[in-house]
Amino acid sequence: MRKFFLVEDDQAIREVVELVLSSENYEVESFSTVSDFTKRDFNTNPDLYIFDVMLPDGSGIDLCKEIKSDMQNKDIPIIIMSAHATLDQLWINCQPDDFIPKPFDIDTMLLKVKEIIESK
């Protein structure tokens, strides 16, 4: 089973994404803050990271840069979600593997997730 790490501060969005991905037989571990994410089990690497850009105690962009600079994690794909940024703006800062603009369509999100997972 593929495992995903989701960092999203909006509880409703986090729950919907978890529910949808779980229904597709993905295991989702979610975090509402950067602080919670930094306390995760570092012995487990996911198959995909999904980060919101604007978090209460940090930025998904910073998390993306951190993951991409870590030799052990640099090849794990990252999807960034944002209501305020574009892929072009994000690419300059962290080079995510894909981008989901908010609000998003569930089917489009699932398609992007499946495309990334199958390509890696």
Beta strands, then each sheet from edge to edge (+ up, - down):
strand 1: 3-7
strand 2: 27-31
strand 3: 48-52
strand 4: 54-55
strand 5: 58-59
strand 6: 78-82
strand 7: 98-101
sheet 1: 2+ 1+ 3+ 6+ 7+
sheet 2: 4+ 5-
end
